[in-house]
């Protein structure tokens, strides 16, 4: 796994698509589909390797599995995940938790 340093001194662990496949037992096609559909986000690319935030992938895949298992369509799951991210960003900007 790789780490990326940010200006604020925080470290972010990065995970490749191949590592996601092994860790979460999903197919490469599923990783591609979730990426293209906006369910998981690429943080950076090195050569031909897409790198994702490991913590964010874990959180999002857990939520995707829960909601998909409950019968929610991927469009609604994407909206839910993006709404949660917007709330998190807004809270961070206002000093809230």
MIMIVEX-588580 format. One record per atom (N, C-alpha, C, O): residue in three letters; residue number from 1; atom name; x, y, z. Coordinates in steps of 0.2 Angstrom, whole numbers, plus 5000, padded with zeros to 4 digits. Layout:
# MIMIVEX-588580
(r "ALA"; NUM; "CA"; (X; Y; Z)) ...
***
This chain:
# MIMIVEX-588580
(r "UNK"; 1; "N"; (5004; 4994; 5000)) (r "UNK"; 1; "CA"; (5000; 5000; 5000)) (r "UNK"; 1; "C"; (5004; 5006; 5000)) (r "UNK"; 1; "O"; (5010; 5006; 5002)) (r "UNK"; 2; "N"; (5001; 5012; 4998)) (r "UNK"; 2; "CA"; (5005; 5018; 4997)) (r "UNK"; 2; "C"; (5002; 5023; 5002)) (r "UNK"; 2; "O"; (4996; 5023; 5004)) (r "UNK"; 3; "N"; (5006; 5028; 5003)) (r "UNK"; 3; "CA"; (5004; 5033; 5007)) (r "UNK"; 3; "C"; (5005; 5040; 5003)) (r "UNK"; 3; "O"; (5010; 5041; 5000)) (r "UNK"; 4; "N"; (5000; 5044; 5004)) (r "UNK"; 4; "CA"; (5001; 5051; 5001)) (r "UNK"; 4; "C"; (5001; 5056; 5006)) (r "UNK"; 4; "O"; (4996; 5056; 5011)) (r "UNK"; 5; "N"; (5005; 5061; 5006)) (r "UNK"; 5; "CA"; (5006; 5066; 5011)) (r "UNK"; 5; "C"; (5002; 5072; 5009)) (r "UNK"; 5; "O"; (5002; 5074; 5003)) (r "UNK"; 6; "N"; (4998; 5075; 5013)) (r "UNK"; 6; "CA"; (4994; 5081; 5012)) (r "UNK"; 6; "C"; (4997; 5087; 5015)) (r "UNK"; 6; "O"; (5001; 5086; 5020)) (r "UNK"; 7; "N"; (4995; 5093; 5013)) (r "UNK"; 7; "CA"; (4998; 5099; 5016)) (r "UNK"; 7; "C"; (4997; 5099; 5024)) (r "UNK"; 7; "O"; (5002; 5102; 5027)) (r "UNK"; 8; "N"; (4992; 5097; 5026)) (r "UNK"; 8; "CA"; (4991; 5097; 5033)) (r "UNK"; 8; "C"; (4994; 5092; 5038)) (r "UNK"; 8; "O"; (4993; 5092; 5044)) (r "UNK"; 9; "N"; (4999; 5088; 5034)) (r "UNK"; 9; "CA"; (5003; 5084; 5038)) (r "UNK"; 9; "C"; (4999; 5077; 5039)) (r "UNK"; 9; "O"; (5002; 5073; 5043)) (r "UNK"; 10; "N"; (4993; 5076; 5036)) (r "UNK"; 10; "CA"; (4990; 5070; 5037)) (r "UNK"; 10; "C"; (4992; 5065; 5032)) (r "UNK"; 10; "O"; (4994; 5067; 5026)) (r "UNK"; 11; "N"; (4992; 5059; 5033)) (r "UNK"; 11; "CA"; (4994; 5053; 5029)) (r "UNK"; 11; "C"; (4987; 5050; 5026)) (r "UNK"; 11; "O"; (4983; 5049; 5030)) (r "UNK"; 12; "N"; (4987; 5048; 5020)) (r "UNK"; 12; "CA"; (4981; 5045; 5017)) (r "UNK"; 12; "C"; (4984; 5038; 5014)) (r "UNK"; 12; "O"; (4988; 5038; 5010)) (r "UNK"; 13; "N"; (4981; 5033; 5016)) (r "UNK"; 13; "CA"; (4984; 5026; 5013)) (r "UNK"; 13; "C"; (4980; 5025; 5007)) (r "UNK"; 13; "O"; (4974; 5026; 5006)) (r "UNK"; 14; "N"; (4984; 5024; 5002)) (r "UNK"; 14; "CA"; (4981; 5023; 4995)) (r "UNK"; 14; "C"; (4981; 5015; 4993)) (r "UNK"; 14; "O"; (4985; 5011; 4996)) (r "UNK"; 15; "N"; (4976; 5013; 4990)) (r "UNK"; 15; "CA"; (4975; 5006; 4988)) (r "UNK"; 15; "C"; (4973; 5006; 4980)) (r "UNK"; 15; "O"; (4970; 5010; 4978)) (r "UNK"; 16; "N"; (4976; 5001; 4977)) (r "UNK"; 16; "CA"; (4975; 5000; 4970)) (r "UNK"; 16; "C"; (4969; 4996; 4968)) (r "UNK"; 16; "O"; (4966; 4993; 4973)) (r "UNK"; 17; "N"; (4967; 4996; 4962)) (r "UNK"; 17; "CA"; (4961; 4992; 4960)) (r "UNK"; 17; "C"; (4962; 4985; 4962)) (r "UNK"; 17; "O"; (4958; 4981; 4964)) (r "UNK"; 18; "N"; (4969; 4983; 4960)) (r "UNK"; 18; "CA"; (4970; 4976; 4961)) (r "UNK"; 18; "C"; (4970; 4974; 4968)) (r "UNK"; 18; "O"; (4968; 4968; 4970)) (r "UNK"; 19; "N"; (4972; 4978; 4973)) (r "UNK"; 19; "CA"; (4972; 4977; 4980)) (r "UNK"; 19; "C"; (4965; 4977; 4982)) (r "UNK"; 19; "O"; (4963; 4973; 4987)) (r "UNK"; 20; "N"; (4960; 4981; 4980)) (r "UNK"; 20; "CA"; (4953; 4981; 4981)) (r "UNK"; 20; "C"; (4950; 4974; 4980)) (r "UNK"; 20; "O"; (4946; 4971; 4983)) (r "UNK"; 21; "N"; (4952; 4972; 4974)) (r "UNK"; 21; "CA"; (4949; 4965; 4971)) (r "UNK"; 21; "C"; (4951; 4960; 4976)) (r "UNK"; 21; "O"; (4947; 4956; 4978)) (r "UNK"; 22; "N"; (4957; 4960; 4978)) (r "UNK"; 22; "CA"; (4959; 4954; 4983)) (r "UNK"; 22; "C"; (4956; 4955; 4990)) (r "UNK"; 22; "O"; (4954; 4951; 4993)) (r "UNK"; 23; "N"; (4956; 4961; 4993)) (r "UNK"; 23; "CA"; (4954; 4963; 4999)) (r "UNK"; 23; "C"; (4947; 4962; 5000)) (r "UNK"; 23; "O"; (4944; 4959; 5005)) (r "UNK"; 24; "N"; (4943; 4964; 4995)) (r "UNK"; 24; "CA"; (4935; 4964; 4996)) (r "UNK"; 24; "C"; (4932; 4958; 4992)) (r "UNK"; 24; "O"; (4926; 4958; 4991)) (r "UNK"; 25; "N"; (4936; 4954; 4988)) (r "UNK"; 25; "CA"; (4933; 4948; 4984)) (r "UNK"; 25; "C"; (4928; 4951; 4979)) (r "UNK"; 25; "O"; (4922; 4948; 4979)) (r "UNK"; 26; "N"; (4929; 4956; 4976)) (r "UNK"; 26; "CA"; (4925; 4958; 4970)) (r "UNK"; 26; "C"; (4929; 4958; 4964)) (r "UNK"; 26; "O"; (4935; 4958; 4964)) (r "UNK"; 27; "N"; (4926; 4958; 4958)) (r "UNK"; 27; "CA"; (4929; 4958; 4952)) (r "UNK"; 27; "C"; (4932; 4964; 4950)) (r "UNK"; 27; "O"; (4930; 4970; 4952)) (r "UNK"; 28; "N"; (4936; 4964; 4945)) (r "UNK"; 28; "CA"; (4939; 4970; 4942)) (r "UNK"; 28; "C"; (4934; 4974; 4938)) (r "UNK"; 28; "O"; (4934; 4980; 4938)) (r "UNK"; 29; "N"; (4929; 4971; 4935)) (r "UNK"; 29; "CA"; (4923; 4974; 4932)) (r "UNK"; 29; "C"; (4919; 4978; 4937)) (r "UNK"; 29; "O"; (4916; 4983; 4935)) (r "UNK"; 30; "N"; (4918; 4975; 4943)) (r "UNK"; 30; "CA"; (4914; 4978; 4948)) (r "UNK"; 30; "C"; (4918; 4985; 4950)) (r "UNK"; 30; "O"; (4915; 4990; 4951)) (r "UNK"; 31; "N"; (4924; 4984; 4951)) (r "UNK"; 31; "CA"; (4928; 4990; 4953)) (r "UNK"; 31; "C"; (4928; 4996; 4948)) (r "UNK"; 31; "O"; (4926; 5001; 4949)) (r "UNK"; 32; "N"; (4928; 4994; 4941)) (r "UNK"; 32; "CA"; (4927; 4998; 4936)) (r "UNK"; 32; "C"; (4921; 5001; 4935)) (r "UNK"; 32; "O"; (4920; 5007; 4935)) (r "UNK"; 33; "N"; (4915; 4997; 4936)) (r "UNK"; 33; "CA"; (4909; 5000; 4936)) (r "UNK"; 33; "C"; (4907; 5005; 4942)) (r "UNK"; 33; "O"; (4904; 5010; 4941)) (r "UNK"; 34; "N"; (4909; 5003; 4948)) (r "UNK"; 34; "CA"; (4908; 5007; 4954)) (r "UNK"; 34; "C"; (4912; 5014; 4953)) (r "UNK"; 34; "O"; (4910; 5019; 4955)) (r "UNK"; 35; "N"; (4918; 5013; 4950)) (r "UNK"; 35; "CA"; (4922; 5019; 4948)) (r "UNK"; 35; "C"; (4919; 5024; 4943)) (r "UNK"; 35; "O"; (4918; 5030; 4944)) (r "UNK"; 36; "N"; (4917; 5021; 4937)) (r "UNK"; 36; "CA"; (4914; 5025; 4932)) (r "UNK"; 36; "C"; (4907; 5027; 4934)) (r "UNK"; 36; "O"; (4905; 5033; 4932)) (r "UNK"; 37; "N"; (4904; 5024; 4939)) (r "UNK"; 37; "CA"; (4897; 5026; 4941)) (r "UNK"; 37; "C"; (4897; 5031; 4946)) (r "UNK"; 37; "O"; (4892; 5034; 4948)) (r "UNK"; 38; "N"; (4903; 5032; 4949)) (r "UNK"; 38; "CA"; (4904; 5037; 4954)) (r "UNK"; 38; "C"; (4903; 5035; 4961)) (r "UNK"; 38; "O"; (4902; 5039; 4966)) (r "UNK"; 39; "N"; (4903; 5028; 4962)) (r "UNK"; 39; "CA"; (4902; 5025; 4969)) (r "UNK"; 39; "C"; (4909; 5025; 4973)) (r "UNK"; 39; "O"; (4909; 5026; 4979)) (r "UNK"; 40; "N"; (4914; 5024; 4970)) (r "UNK"; 40; "CA"; (4921; 5025; 4973)) (r "UNK"; 40; "C"; (4925; 5030; 4968)) (r "UNK"; 40; "O"; (4924; 5030; 4962)) (r "UNK"; 41; "N"; (4929; 5033; 4972)) (r "UNK"; 41; "CA"; (4933; 5039; 4968)) (r "UNK"; 41; "C"; (4940; 5038; 4968)) (r "UNK"; 41; "O"; (4943; 5036; 4973)) (r "UNK"; 42; "N"; (4943; 5039; 4962)) (r "UNK"; 42; "CA"; (4950; 5038; 4961)) (r "UNK"; 42; "C"; (4953; 5045; 4964)) (r "UNK"; 42; "O"; (4951; 5050; 4963)) (r "UNK"; 43; "N"; (4959; 5044; 4968)) (r "UNK"; 43; "CA"; (4962; 5049; 4971)) (r "UNK"; 43; "C"; (4968; 5052; 4966)) (r "UNK"; 43; "O"; (4968; 5058; 4965)) (r "UNK"; 44; "N"; (4971; 5047; 4964)) (r "UNK"; 44; "CA"; (4977; 5049; 4959)) (r "UNK"; 44; "C"; (4978; 5043; 4954)) (r "UNK"; 44; "O"; (4976; 5037; 4956)) (r "UNK"; 45; "N"; (4982; 5044; 4949)) (r "UNK"; 45; "CA"; (4984; 5039; 4945)) (r "UNK"; 45; "C"; (4992; 5039; 4944)) (r "UNK"; 45; "O"; (4995; 5045; 4944)) (r "UNK"; 46; "N"; (4995; 5033; 4944)) (r "UNK"; 46; "CA"; (5002; 5033; 4943)) (r "UNK"; 46; "C"; (5003; 5028; 4937)) (r "UNK"; 46; "O"; (5001; 5022; 4938)) (r "UNK"; 47; "N"; (5005; 5031; 4932)) (r "UNK"; 47; "CA"; (5006; 5027; 4925)) (r "UNK"; 47; "C"; (4999; 5025; 4924)) (r "UNK"; 47; "O"; (4994; 5029; 4922)) (r "UNK"; 48; "N"; (4997; 5018; 4924)) (r "UNK"; 48; "CA"; (4991; 5015; 4922)) (r "UNK"; 48; "C"; (4987; 5013; 4928)) (r "UNK"; 48; "O"; (4983; 5009; 4927)) (r "UNK"; 49; "N"; (4989; 5014; 4934)) (r "UNK"; 49; "CA"; (4987; 5012; 4940)) (r "UNK"; 49; "C"; (4982; 5017; 4944)) (r "UNK"; 49; "O"; (4985; 5022; 4945)) (r "UNK"; 50; "N"; (4976; 5016; 4945)) (r "UNK"; 50; "CA"; (4972; 5020; 4948)) (r "UNK"; 50; "C"; (4973; 5019; 4956)) (r "UNK"; 50; "O"; (4973; 5013; 4958)) (r "UNK"; 51; "N"; (4973; 5024; 4960)) (r "UNK"; 51; "CA"; (4974; 5023; 4967)) (r "UNK"; 51; "C"; (4968; 5027; 4971)) (r "UNK"; 51; "O"; (4966; 5032; 4969)) (r "UNK"; 52; "N"; (4966; 5023; 4976)) (r "UNK"; 52; "CA"; (4960; 5025; 4979)) (r "UNK"; 52; "C"; (4962; 5026; 4987)) (r "UNK"; 52; "O"; (4966; 5023; 4989)) (r "UNK"; 53; "N"; (4958; 5030; 4990)) (r "UNK"; 53; "CA"; (4959; 5031; 4998)) (r "UNK"; 53; "C"; (4956; 5025; 5001)) (r "UNK"; 53; "O"; (4950; 5023; 5000)) (r "UNK"; 54; "N"; (4960; 5021; 5004)) (r "UNK"; 54; "CA"; (4958; 5015; 5007)) (r "UNK"; 54; "C"; (4953; 5015; 5012)) (r "UNK"; 54; "O"; (4948; 5011; 5012)) (r "UNK"; 55; "N"; (4953; 5020; 5016)) (r "UNK"; 55; "CA"; (4948; 5021; 5021)) (r "UNK"; 55; "C"; (4941; 5023; 5018)) (r "UNK"; 55; "O"; (4936; 5020; 5020)) (r "UNK"; 56; "N"; (4941; 5027; 5013)) (r "UNK"; 56; "CA"; (4935; 5029; 5010)) (r "UNK"; 56; "C"; (4932; 5023; 5006)) (r "UNK"; 56; "O"; (4926; 5022; 5006)) (r "UNK"; 57; "N"; (4936; 5019; 5003)) (r "UNK"; 57; "CA"; (4934; 5013; 4999)) (r "UNK"; 57; "C"; (4931; 5008; 5004)) (r "UNK"; 57; "O"; (4925; 5006; 5003)) (r "UNK"; 58; "N"; (4934; 5007; 5010)) (r "UNK"; 58; "CA"; (4931; 5003; 5015)) (r "UNK"; 58; "C"; (4924; 5005; 5017)) (r "UNK"; 58; "O"; (4919; 5001; 5017)) (r "UNK"; 59; "N"; (4924; 5011; 5019)) (r "UNK"; 59; "CA"; (4917; 5014; 5021)) (r "UNK"; 59; "C"; (4912; 5014; 5015)) (r "UNK"; 59; "O"; (4906; 5012; 5017)) (r "UNK"; 60; "N"; (4914; 5016; 5009)) (r "UNK"; 60; "CA"; (4909; 5016; 5004)) (r "UNK"; 60; "C"; (4907; 5008; 5002)) (r "UNK"; 60; "O"; (4901; 5007; 5001)) (r "UNK"; 61; "N"; (4912; 5004; 5001)) (r "UNK"; 61; "CA"; (4910; 4997; 4999)) (r "UNK"; 61; "C"; (4905; 4994; 5005)) (r "UNK"; 61; "O"; (4901; 4990; 5003)) (r "UNK"; 62; "N"; (4907; 4995; 5011)) (r "UNK"; 62; "CA"; (4902; 4993; 5016)) (r "UNK"; 62; "C"; (4895; 4995; 5016)) (r "UNK"; 62; "O"; (4890; 4991; 5016)) (r "UNK"; 63; "N"; (4895; 5002; 5014)) (r "UNK"; 63; "CA"; (4888; 5005; 5013)) (r "UNK"; 63; "C"; (4885; 5002; 5007)) (r "UNK"; 63; "O"; (4879; 5001; 5007)) (r "UNK"; 64; "N"; (4888; 5001; 5002)) (r "UNK"; 64; "CA"; (4886; 4999; 4995)) (r "UNK"; 64; "C"; (4883; 4992; 4996)) (r "UNK"; 64; "O"; (4877; 4990; 4994)) (r "UNK"; 65; "N"; (4887; 4988; 5000)) (r "UNK"; 65; "CA"; (4884; 4981; 5001)) (r "UNK"; 65; "C"; (4878; 4981; 5005)) (r "UNK"; 65; "O"; (4873; 4977; 5004)) (r "UNK"; 66; "N"; (4878; 4985; 5010)) (r "UNK"; 66; "CA"; (4872; 4985; 5015)) (r "UNK"; 66; "C"; (4866; 4987; 5011)) (r "UNK"; 66; "O"; (4861; 4984; 5011)) (r "UNK"; 67; "N"; (4866; 4993; 5007)) (r "UNK"; 67; "CA"; (4861; 4996; 5003)) (r "UNK"; 67; "C"; (4859; 4991; 4998)) (r "UNK"; 67; "O"; (4853; 4990; 4996)) (r "UNK"; 68; "N"; (4863; 4989; 4994)) (r "UNK"; 68; "CA"; (4862; 4984; 4988)) (r "UNK"; 68; "C"; (4858; 4978; 4991)) (r "UNK"; 68; "O"; (4854; 4975; 4988)) (r "UNK"; 69; "N"; (4861; 4975; 4996)) (r "UNK"; 69; "CA"; (4857; 4970; 5000)) (r "UNK"; 69; "C"; (4850; 4971; 5002)) (r "UNK"; 69; "O"; (4846; 4966; 5002)) (r "UNK"; 70; "N"; (4849; 4977; 5003)) (r "UNK"; 70; "CA"; (4842; 4979; 5005)) (r "UNK"; 70; "C"; (4838; 4981; 4999)) (r "UNK"; 70; "O"; (4832; 4983; 5000)) (r "UNK"; 71; "N"; (4841; 4980; 4993)) (r "UNK"; 71; "CA"; (4837; 4981; 4987)) (r "UNK"; 71; "C"; (4837; 4988; 4984)) (r "UNK"; 71; "O"; (4833; 4990; 4979)) (r "UNK"; 72; "N"; (4841; 4992; 4987)) (r "UNK"; 72; "CA"; (4842; 4999; 4984)) (r "UNK"; 72; "C"; (4846; 4999; 4977)) (r "UNK"; 72; "O"; (4850; 4995; 4976)) (r "UNK"; 73; "N"; (4843; 5003; 4972)) (r "UNK"; 73; "CA"; (4847; 5004; 4966)) (r "UNK"; 73; "C"; (4853; 5008; 4967)) (r "UNK"; 73; "O"; (4854; 5012; 4971)) (r "UNK"; 74; "N"; (4858; 5006; 4962)) (r "UNK"; 74; "CA"; (4865; 5010; 4963)) (r "UNK"; 74; "C"; (4864; 5017; 4962)) (r "UNK"; 74; "O"; (4868; 5021; 4965)) (r "UNK"; 75; "N"; (4859; 5020; 4958)) (r "UNK"; 75; "CA"; (4858; 5027; 4958)) (r "UNK"; 75; "C"; (4857; 5030; 4965)) (r "UNK"; 75; "O"; (4859; 5035; 4967)) (r "UNK"; 76; "N"; (4852; 5027; 4969)) (r "UNK"; 76; "CA"; (4851; 5029; 4975)) (r "UNK"; 76; "C"; (4856; 5029; 4980)) (r "UNK"; 76; "O"; (4857; 5033; 4984)) (r "UNK"; 77; "N"; (4860; 5023; 4979)) (r "UNK"; 77; "CA"; (4866; 5022; 4984)) (r "UNK"; 77; "C"; (4871; 5028; 4982)) (r "UNK"; 77; "O"; (4874; 5030; 4987)) (r "UNK"; 78; "N"; (4872; 5029; 4976)) (r "UNK"; 78; "CA"; (4877; 5035; 4974)) (r "UNK"; 78; "C"; (4875; 5041; 4977)) (r "UNK"; 78; "O"; (4879; 5045; 4980)) (r "UNK"; 79; "N"; (4868; 5043; 4977)) (r "UNK"; 79; "CA"; (4866; 5049; 4980)) (r "UNK"; 79; "C"; (4867; 5049; 4987)) (r "UNK"; 79; "O"; (4869; 5054; 4990)) (r "UNK"; 80; "N"; (4865; 5043; 4990)) (r "UNK"; 80; "CA"; (4866; 5043; 4998)) (r "UNK"; 80; "C"; (4873; 5044; 5000)) (r "UNK"; 80; "O"; (4875; 5048; 5004)) (r "UNK"; 81; "N"; (4878; 5041; 4996)) (r "UNK"; 81; "CA"; (4885; 5042; 4998)) (r "UNK"; 81; "C"; (4888; 5049; 4997)) (r "UNK"; 81; "O"; (4891; 5051; 5001)) (r "UNK"; 82; "N"; (4885; 5052; 4991)) (r "UNK"; 82; "CA"; (4887; 5059; 4990)) (r "UNK"; 82; "C"; (4884; 5064; 4994)) (r "UNK"; 82; "O"; (4888; 5069; 4996)) (r "UNK"; 83; "N"; (4878; 5062; 4997)) (r "UNK"; 83; "CA"; (4875; 5067; 5002)) (r "UNK"; 83; "C"; (4879; 5066; 5008)) (r "UNK"; 83; "O"; (4880; 5071; 5011)) (r "UNK"; 84; "N"; (4881; 5060; 5010)) (r "UNK"; 84; "CA"; (4885; 5059; 5016)) (r "UNK"; 84; "C"; (4891; 5063; 5016)) (r "UNK"; 84; "O"; (4894; 5066; 5021)) (r "UNK"; 85; "N"; (4895; 5063; 5010)) (r "UNK"; 85; "CA"; (4901; 5066; 5009)) (r "UNK"; 85; "C"; (4900; 5074; 5009)) (r "UNK"; 85; "O"; (4904; 5077; 5012)) (r "UNK"; 86; "N"; (4895; 5076; 5007)) (r "UNK"; 86; "CA"; (4893; 5084; 5007)) (r "UNK"; 86; "C"; (4892; 5086; 5014)) (r "UNK"; 86; "O"; (4895; 5091; 5016)) (r "UNK"; 87; "N"; (4889; 5082; 5018)) (r "UNK"; 87; "CA"; (4888; 5084; 5025)) (r "UNK"; 87; "C"; (4894; 5084; 5029)) (r "UNK"; 87; "O"; (4896; 5088; 5033)) (r "UNK"; 88; "N"; (4898; 5079; 5027)) (r "UNK"; 88; "CA"; (4905; 5078; 5031)) (r "UNK"; 88; "C"; (4909; 5084; 5029)) (r "UNK"; 88; "O"; (4912; 5087; 5033)) (r "UNK"; 89; "N"; (4909; 5086; 5023)) (r "UNK"; 89; "CA"; (4913; 5092; 5020)) (r "UNK"; 89; "C"; (4910; 5098; 5024)) (r "UNK"; 89; "O"; (4914; 5103; 5026)) (r "UNK"; 90; "N"; (4904; 5099; 5024)) (r "UNK"; 90; "CA"; (4901; 5105; 5027)) (r "UNK"; 90; "C"; (4902; 5106; 5034)) (r "UNK"; 90; "O"; (4904; 5111; 5037)) (r "UNK"; 91; "N"; (4902; 5100; 5038)) (r "UNK"; 91; "CA"; (4904; 5100; 5045)) (r "UNK"; 91; "C"; (4911; 5101; 5046)) (r "UNK"; 91; "O"; (4912; 5105; 5051)) (r "UNK"; 92; "N"; (4915; 5099; 5042)) (r "UNK"; 92; "CA"; (4922; 5100; 5043)) (r "UNK"; 92; "C"; (4924; 5108; 5042)) (r "UNK"; 92; "O"; (4928; 5111; 5045)) (r "UNK"; 93; "N"; (4920; 5111; 5037)) (r "UNK"; 93; "CA"; (4921; 5118; 5035)) (r "UNK"; 93; "C"; (4918; 5123; 5041)) (r "UNK"; 93; "O"; (4921; 5128; 5042)) (r "UNK"; 94; "N"; (4913; 5120; 5045)) (r "UNK"; 94; "CA"; (4911; 5124; 5050)) (r "UNK"; 94; "C"; (4913; 5122; 5057)) (r "UNK"; 94; "O"; (4911; 5125; 5062)) (r "UNK"; 95; "N"; (4918; 5118; 5057)) (r "UNK"; 95; "CA"; (4921; 5116; 5064)) (r "UNK"; 95; "C"; (4916; 5110; 5067)) (r "UNK"; 95; "O"; (4918; 5109; 5073)) (r "UNK"; 96; "N"; (4911; 5108; 5064)) (r "UNK"; 96; "CA"; (4907; 5103; 5067)) (r "UNK"; 96; "C"; (4909; 5096; 5066)) (r "UNK"; 96; "O"; (4914; 5095; 5063)) (r "UNK"; 97; "N"; (4906; 5091; 5070)) (r "UNK"; 97; "CA"; (4909; 5084; 5069)) (r "UNK"; 97; "C"; (4904; 5080; 5065)) (r "UNK"; 97; "O"; (4905; 5074; 5064)) 
***
